[in-house]
Amino acid sequence: MTLLRALPLGVVSLLACSSVPTYVLDNDAGWVADAAIATDAQVASDVAPPGLQCSKCLMFTSSWAGPGDLFGAGGVERVDALCTQLGRNIPGKQERVWKALLGTSTSTPYDRLISPPDGWYSVPQKDNQVQYKLFKSVGDMMTSPAPAALQISETGEGISEPRRVWTGGSTKPSPANCVNWTDKFGEQGVIGDPSSGKGWLEAGTEVCNAFGRVYCVEQ
């Protein structure tokens, strides 16, 4: 109930949320959502056209959830492919490229991003197409609590449980990253909670075999 009170007008209706996608075992990629994930070769060639920066860039919490190995040997780049696949389901974003907001033992989540000219916005809500400004820049991300609209997924609907999101830390690299997101049997990974305001990127740690979501950021 606290979460409902924290949401801005228009977002409350999103909490009749869709379920977590089916999660299946792929011999090459490990545990994946039931939709096929791009191959490493596709990821390498999957870049935005030169000079085409996103306009009114989007950011969302994934409808997908899974354990901390996040596709095994593919690591962070494999999760970028997931984010790009999910993001391209958004109308008007079929050719865009997305990155996962994930830190590793040598980098912070912020190190992966470039600030767009007009910041990042939520995905338009499914019922009324309303959007909310989330962050003005990478610097704004580092100092601001998350707006409630960060709980909107790529579907335009609010997320359900689990509300934990794998992040790997905040302003400093952290060793709590499920062996750089390759081992669901690793000890712990840093998680965020998009409903917790200041704890949206770093709200604690979770065992790596727990299910968590990821933040996806348009670039």
C-alpha positions as a printed Julia matrix, in Angstrom:
219×3 Matrix{Float64}:
  0.0     0.0     0.0
  2.93    2.37    0.61
  3.93    1.9    -3.01
  0.5     2.9    -4.23
  0.65    6.13   -2.26
  4.06    6.91   -3.72
  2.92    6.7    -7.32
  1.92    9.82   -9.27
 -1.58   10.16  -10.61
 -1.97    7.98  -13.7
  0.65    5.41  -12.69
 -1.48    3.74  -10.0
 -3.56    2.01  -12.66
 -0.43    0.26  -13.9
 -0.2    -1.97  -10.86
 -2.59   -4.49  -12.38
  0.6    -5.81  -13.91
  1.51   -8.46  -16.39
  3.2   -11.64  -15.21
  6.9   -12.42  -15.55
  7.64  -14.02  -18.96
  8.21  -17.76  -19.17
 11.76  -18.7   -18.34
 13.32  -21.67  -20.17
 16.7   -23.42  -20.35
 18.7   -22.92  -23.54
 21.74  -25.16  -23.98
 23.9   -22.32  -25.3
 22.59  -19.3   -23.43
 21.52  -20.82  -20.11
 18.25  -19.66  -18.55
 16.48  -17.29  -20.93
 13.04  -15.82  -21.51
 10.89  -17.77  -23.93
 11.61  -15.27  -26.74
 14.95  -15.91  -28.49
 17.81  -13.63  -27.46
 20.14  -12.15  -30.07
 23.4   -13.97  -30.73
 26.76  -12.43  -29.89
 27.37  -11.75  -33.59
 24.09   -9.89  -33.84
 24.97   -7.84  -30.76
 28.32   -6.84  -32.29
 26.64   -5.48  -35.43
 23.57   -4.09  -33.7
 24.42   -0.4   -33.45
 22.41    2.71  -34.1
 23.03    4.46  -37.45
 25.91    6.99  -37.26
 24.85   10.38  -35.95
 21.36    9.19  -35.03
 20.93    9.87  -31.34
 17.66    9.01  -29.7
 15.05   11.69  -29.29
 13.12   11.59  -26.02
 15.16    8.55  -25.0
 13.44    5.93  -22.88
 14.37    3.89  -19.82
 12.44    1.03  -18.27
 12.52   -1.82  -15.78
 12.36   -5.07  -17.73
  9.26   -7.23  -17.72
 11.75  -10.12  -17.83
 13.23  -11.49  -14.62
 15.89  -14.12  -14.02
 18.76  -15.22  -11.75
 22.07  -13.4   -11.46
 23.95  -15.33  -14.13
 22.04  -13.22  -16.7
 22.7   -15.58  -19.65
 25.95  -17.08  -18.42
 29.12  -16.53  -20.45
 27.58  -13.69  -22.45
 27.86  -11.36  -19.45
 26.77   -7.75  -19.68
 26.77   -7.62  -23.48
 24.31  -10.49  -23.55
 21.99   -8.49  -21.31
 22.34   -5.51  -23.67
 20.92   -7.8   -26.36
 17.96   -8.64  -24.12
 17.33   -4.94  -23.45
 17.52   -4.14  -27.16
 15.09   -6.91  -27.97
 12.62   -5.76  -25.32
 13.02   -2.09  -26.23
 12.34   -2.69  -29.89
  8.85   -3.84  -29.01
  8.04   -0.21  -28.14
  6.35    1.63  -31.04
  8.78    3.92  -32.84
 11.84    2.28  -31.28
 12.29   -0.68  -33.62
 15.78    0.39  -34.75
 17.13    1.67  -31.46
 19.9     0.18  -29.32
 19.64   -0.26  -25.56
 22.08   -0.94  -22.75
 21.59   -2.68  -19.43
 22.36   -0.51  -16.4
 24.77   -2.99  -14.84
 28.02   -2.56  -12.97
 30.87   -5.08  -12.81
 33.94   -5.57  -10.64
 35.78   -2.93  -12.68
 33.06   -0.47  -13.73
 29.95    1.24  -12.39
 26.55    1.08  -14.08
 26.94    4.74  -15.06
 30.18    4.11  -16.94
 28.21    2.43  -19.72
 25.99    5.4   -20.56
 26.09    8.61  -22.59
 23.66   11.35  -21.61
 21.13   12.23  -24.35
 20.31   15.88  -25.13
 16.92   15.85  -23.4
 17.33   13.11  -20.79
 15.43    9.88  -20.28
 11.67    9.33  -20.08
  9.42    6.49  -19.03
  7.76    4.28  -21.61
  4.32    5.7   -22.53
  1.66    4.16  -20.31
 -0.38    1.55  -22.08
 -3.76    2.96  -21.08
 -3.25    6.69  -21.75
  0.2     7.15  -23.39
  1.34    9.52  -20.62
  5.12    9.74  -20.11
  7.21   11.04  -17.22
 10.68   12.56  -17.18
 12.94   10.18  -15.25
 16.44   11.67  -15.34
 18.03   14.68  -17.04
 21.46   13.08  -17.48
 23.88   10.5   -16.11
 24.84   13.03  -13.45
 21.2    13.41  -12.48
 20.93    9.62  -12.16
 23.83    9.64   -9.72
 22.24   12.14   -7.35
 18.46   11.81   -7.72
 15.92    9.36   -6.3
 13.99    7.41   -8.9
 10.56    8.68   -9.91
  7.78    6.14   -9.4
  7.39    5.88  -13.18
 10.65    3.9   -13.37
  8.44    0.96  -12.37
  6.93    0.97  -15.87
  8.25   -1.8   -18.11
  8.72   -1.88  -21.88
  5.09   -3.0   -22.16
  3.79    0.3   -20.79
  2.54   -1.49  -17.68
  3.88   -1.49  -14.13
  6.04   -4.34  -12.93
  4.84   -6.92  -10.44
  6.95   -9.02   -8.07
  9.88   -9.4    -7.98
 10.69   -5.72   -7.56
 14.39   -6.4    -7.12
 16.58   -5.3   -10.03
 20.14   -6.53  -10.62
 22.49   -3.52  -10.78
 25.95   -4.34   -9.41
 26.29   -1.18   -7.36
 26.1     2.55   -7.78
 28.97    5.06   -7.88
 31.75    2.55   -7.18
 32.47   -0.88   -8.72
 31.32   -3.69   -6.45
 32.53   -7.29   -6.11
 28.91   -8.31   -5.42
 27.97   -8.98   -9.03
 27.4   -12.75   -9.34
 30.88  -13.12  -10.89
 30.24  -10.32  -13.38
 26.75  -11.68  -14.08
 27.92  -15.11  -15.25
 27.23  -17.35  -12.24
 23.84  -17.91  -10.62
 25.64  -19.86   -7.92
 27.81  -16.89   -7.01
 27.42  -15.53   -3.52
 25.61  -12.21   -3.98
 24.71   -9.42   -6.37
 23.83   -5.81   -5.63
 20.17   -5.04   -6.31
 18.08   -1.92   -6.62
 14.39   -1.35   -6.03
 12.58    1.02   -8.42
  9.89    1.65   -5.81
 12.31    2.79   -3.1
 13.31    6.26   -4.3
 16.97    6.69   -3.31
 17.53    2.93   -3.25
 16.56    2.45   -6.87
 20.1     1.45   -7.86
 21.51    0.16   -4.58
 19.07   -1.21   -2.02
 21.13   -4.14   -0.73
 22.32   -7.52   -1.99
 20.59  -10.74   -2.95
 21.72  -14.33   -3.47
 22.5   -14.96   -7.13
 19.92  -17.69   -7.69
 17.09  -15.27   -6.84
 15.13  -13.75   -9.69
 15.67  -10.08  -10.51
 14.95   -7.67  -13.34
 17.26   -5.26  -15.17
 17.09   -1.57  -16.03
 17.28   -0.94  -19.77
 18.45    2.44  -21.1
 18.09    3.69  -24.66
 21.31    4.98  -26.24
